[in-house]
Amino acid sequence: MPHAAAPRIGDNRYREHILSRMLMGTVPTSSTGNGRNGQSAHGRTAAEATVEIVDLDVRYGAIEAVRNANLTFHAGELVAVIGPNGSGKSTLLATVSGLVKPTRGRVTVHAPHGVAHVLQATVANEAVPLTVLETVRMGAYGRRGGFRRLTAEDRTAIEAAITRMRIDDLRNRQLYELSGGQRQRVYVAQGLAQRADVLLLDEPITGLDLLTQETITTVVDEERAAGRTVVLTTHDVGTARLADTAVLMNTRVRATGPPDQALSPQHLAGAYGGHVHELDDGTLVLDEPHHHDHRHDDQLRR
């Protein structure tokens, strides 16, 4: 069967292909690899893992972002990565999607349909005339390839992603016209349209409106139930406690495992430098004055 013709200047596919190079809320990849033998904390062999991180170090010049991380994530697992600002959370996700190369160690991803990485706080550029529908459609091109025509299956996935993220009424709006919460829902829809095996969400609900938080939380649960690996970063202990596995970081992995164990007051104090206060009613207060949304304290229910 002949390949579809490459997009020509002036047609819609060419416009969308060029725009996708200029602005993407997600980073599509198709990494796969061979696992190694060994038993994981979940009772499954590492060869069955979706993501395997071994002896990972990442440095940006003289700055050490991640040190000696060893982690395993599985299909159908929701993983919450939590830690203070500058603790390596975003860098960890970026090594899984391939945006950042390890300084030492390796990251192996077993994902025939690739990895979708929804970036943190992506800003829409008013100079790029991109609609909501075009933005979501880019996720399908991430799976299909920028020069191939979308199939009926792709178009169905695009419409499903738009419906699930409650942005149908926004489909013809320009991206820069949207609020932060609306734009975040668009970028998550873009990731869903890719239909990847691994979905990475970098602080997907931090500081956003309740509708966006509720919508994204529901979709995360649905993706996990569908057997996909979902890894998200967060500053919120309450959010992290809803995951199957919590990873507490401060450059190195301080604790990992079931949230009630990994997120103990003792472990949190170690990761946050002792700036953890437990109130009489069991609420944990993390004092992190330089949090990017300018809150001085995150009050978190255990």
C-alpha positions in Angstrom: 0.0 0.0 0.0 1.6 3.3 -1.0 2.5 5.8 1.7 0.4 9.0 2.0 1.8 12.0 0.3 3.8 14.4 2.4 1.8 17.6 3.3 2.2 20.4 0.8 2.6 24.1 1.6 -0.8 25.7 2.0 -2.8 22.6 3.0 -4.1 22.0 6.5 -1.8 19.1 7.2 1.3 21.2 6.4 0.1 24.0 8.6 -0.5 21.6 11.5 2.8 19.8 11.0 4.7 23.1 11.1 2.7 24.4 14.1 3.4 21.1 16.0 7.2 21.9 15.7 6.6 25.3 17.1 4.3 24.5 20.1 3.5 21.2 21.7 1.9 20.7 25.1 3.0 17.1 25.0 6.2 15.4 24.0 5.5 12.2 22.0 8.1 9.4 22.0 8.2 5.8 21.1 10.9 4.4 23.4 11.2 0.7 23.9 13.9 -1.4 25.3 14.9 -4.7 26.9 14.4 -5.2 30.6 16.8 -7.0 32.9 16.2 -9.8 35.3 15.3 -9.1 38.9 12.3 -8.9 41.2 10.4 -5.7 41.9 8.6 -4.5 45.0 5.3 -5.3 43.3 6.2 -9.0 43.0 6.7 -8.8 39.2 10.0 -9.2 37.4 11.7 -6.2 36.0 11.3 -7.7 32.5 7.5 -7.1 32.9 8.0 -3.4 33.9 6.8 -0.6 31.7 9.5 1.8 32.9 12.8 0.7 34.5 15.2 3.3 35.9 18.6 2.0 36.9 21.4 3.9 38.7 20.2 7.2 37.2 22.3 10.4 37.6 21.4 13.6 35.8 23.5 16.7 35.9 23.1 20.1 34.3 26.7 21.3 34.3 27.7 21.6 37.9 24.1 21.2 39.1 23.1 17.7 40.2 19.4 17.2 39.5 19.0 13.4 40.1 21.3 11.1 41.9 21.4 7.3 41.8 17.7 6.8 41.2 16.4 3.2 40.9 12.7 2.8 40.2 10.3 0.5 38.4 6.9 1.4 37.2 4.3 -1.1 35.8 1.3 -1.1 33.5 -1.9 -0.1 35.3 0.0 1.7 38.1 -0.4 5.3 39.2 2.8 6.8 40.5 3.0 10.1 42.3 6.5 11.8 42.4 6.6 14.4 45.2 9.3 16.6 46.6 10.3 20.2 47.2 11.2 22.6 44.3 14.4 21.7 42.6 14.2 18.1 43.9 14.5 16.5 40.4 10.8 15.6 39.8 10.5 17.2 36.4 13.9 15.9 35.4 12.9 12.4 36.3 9.9 12.6 34.0 12.0 14.2 31.2 14.4 11.2 31.2 11.5 8.8 30.8 10.2 10.7 27.8 13.6 11.2 26.3 13.8 15.0 26.7 16.8 14.7 29.0 19.6 12.2 28.6 21.1 10.5 31.6 24.5 11.5 32.8 24.9 8.0 34.2 22.7 4.9 34.3 19.8 4.1 32.0 16.1 4.4 31.6 14.3 1.6 29.7 10.8 2.0 28.5 8.7 -0.9 27.3 5.9 1.0 25.4 5.0 -0.1 21.9 2.7 3.0 21.6 5.2 5.3 23.2 5.2 7.9 25.9 3.1 11.1 26.1 4.6 13.8 28.3 2.3 16.7 29.3 4.7 19.5 30.2 4.3 21.8 33.2 2.9 25.3 32.7 3.2 25.4 28.9 2.5 29.0 27.8 0.5 29.7 24.6 2.1 32.0 22.1 -0.2 34.6 20.6 1.9 34.7 17.5 1.0 31.0 16.8 -2.6 30.8 15.5 -3.5 27.5 17.0 -7.0 26.3 17.8 -8.0 23.9 20.5 -8.9 21.2 17.9 -5.6 21.6 16.1 -3.7 21.3 19.4 -5.4 18.1 20.4 -5.0 16.7 16.9 -1.2 17.0 17.3 -1.4 14.2 19.8 -2.6 11.9 17.1 0.2 13.1 14.8 2.6 12.3 17.6 1.5 8.7 17.3 0.9 8.5 13.5 3.8 10.7 12.3 3.5 14.3 11.1 3.4 13.4 7.4 0.8 10.6 7.5 -2.9 11.1 7.2 -5.0 10.6 10.3 -7.2 7.5 10.3 -10.8 7.1 11.4 -9.4 5.6 14.6 -7.3 8.7 15.2 -10.2 11.0 14.6 -12.3 9.0 17.1 -9.5 9.2 19.7 -9.3 13.0 19.2 -13.1 13.4 19.7 -13.0 11.1 22.7 -10.2 13.1 24.3 -12.0 16.4 23.7 -15.2 15.0 25.3 -13.3 13.5 28.3 -11.5 16.7 29.0 -14.8 18.8 28.7 -13.5 21.1 26.1 -15.9 20.5 23.2 -17.3 24.0 23.5 -13.8 25.4 23.2 -12.7 23.5 20.1 -12.6 26.5 17.7 -11.1 28.9 20.2 -7.5 30.1 19.9 -5.2 28.5 22.5 -4.0 31.8 23.8 -7.5 32.9 24.6 -8.0 30.2 27.2 -7.6 30.4 30.9 -4.8 28.4 32.5 -7.1 25.6 33.6 -8.8 25.4 30.1 -5.4 25.3 28.5 -4.2 22.5 30.8 -7.2 20.4 29.9 -6.4 20.9 26.2 -2.8 19.7 26.7 -4.0 16.6 28.6 -6.4 15.9 25.8 -3.5 16.2 23.4 -1.7 13.5 25.5 -4.8 11.3 25.5 -5.2 11.6 21.7 -1.8 10.0 21.4 -3.0 6.8 23.1 0.4 6.1 24.5 1.2 3.3 26.9 2.8 5.7 29.4 1.3 9.0 30.4 3.6 11.5 32.2 1.9 14.6 33.8 4.1 17.3 35.3 2.1 19.0 38.0 -1.1 18.6 36.1 -3.5 20.2 38.7 -1.3 22.6 40.7 -3.0 25.9 41.2 -5.8 25.3 38.8 -9.6 25.6 39.1 -11.7 22.9 40.6 -13.3 21.8 37.3 -9.9 21.2 35.8 -8.7 19.3 38.9 -11.7 17.1 39.0 -11.6 16.4 35.2 -7.9 15.5 35.2 -8.2 13.4 38.3 -11.1 11.4 36.8 -9.1 10.9 33.6 -6.0 9.7 35.5 -8.1 7.1 37.3 -9.6 6.0 33.9 -6.2 5.7 32.3 -4.9 3.6 35.2 -7.9 1.4 35.0 -7.3 0.9 31.3 -3.9 -0.6 32.1 -1.7 2.4 31.3 1.2 3.6 33.4 0.5 7.1 34.7 3.3 9.0 36.4 2.6 12.5 37.8 4.5 15.0 39.8 2.9 17.0 42.6 3.6 19.2 45.6 0.5 18.0 47.4 0.7 15.1 49.8 -3.1 14.6 49.6 -2.8 14.0 45.8 0.2 11.7 46.3 -1.7 9.6 48.8 -4.2 8.7 46.1 -1.5 6.9 44.0 -0.5 3.3 44.1 3.1 4.2 44.5 4.7 7.4 45.9 8.2 8.4 45.1 9.6 11.0 47.5 12.5 12.9 46.0 15.1 15.5 47.0 17.7 14.9 44.2 17.9 11.3 45.3 14.9 9.0 46.0 14.3 9.4 49.8 11.5 6.8 49.9 9.3 4.9 47.5 6.4 2.5 48.0 2.8 2.6 49.2 2.0 6.2 50.1 1.2 5.5 53.7 4.8 4.2 54.1 6.7 6.4 51.7 5.0 9.6 52.9 5.4 9.2 56.6 6.2 12.4 58.6 9.7 11.2 59.1 10.4 10.6 55.4 8.8 14.0 54.5 10.9 15.8 57.1 14.0 14.2 55.6 13.1 15.3 52.1 11.9 18.8 53.0 14.7 19.6 55.4 12.6 19.4 58.6 10.0 21.9 57.4 7.1 19.6 58.1 4.6 20.3 60.9 2.0 17.9 62.0 -1.1 19.5 63.6 -3.3 18.0 66.3 -5.9 16.9 63.7 -3.3 15.0 61.7 -2.9 17.6 59.0 0.6 17.9 57.6 1.9 21.4 56.8 4.8 21.7 54.4 6.6 25.0 54.7 7.9 25.7 51.1 8.0 29.5 50.7 9.4 29.4 47.2 6.7 27.2 45.7 6.0 28.5 42.1 2.3 29.3 42.8 3.4 31.7 45.6 1.6 29.9 48.4 3.6 29.9 51.7 2.2 26.7 53.0 0.5 23.7 51.5 -2.0 22.4 54.1 -2.3 18.7 53.4 -4.7 16.1 54.8 -3.1 12.8 55.7 
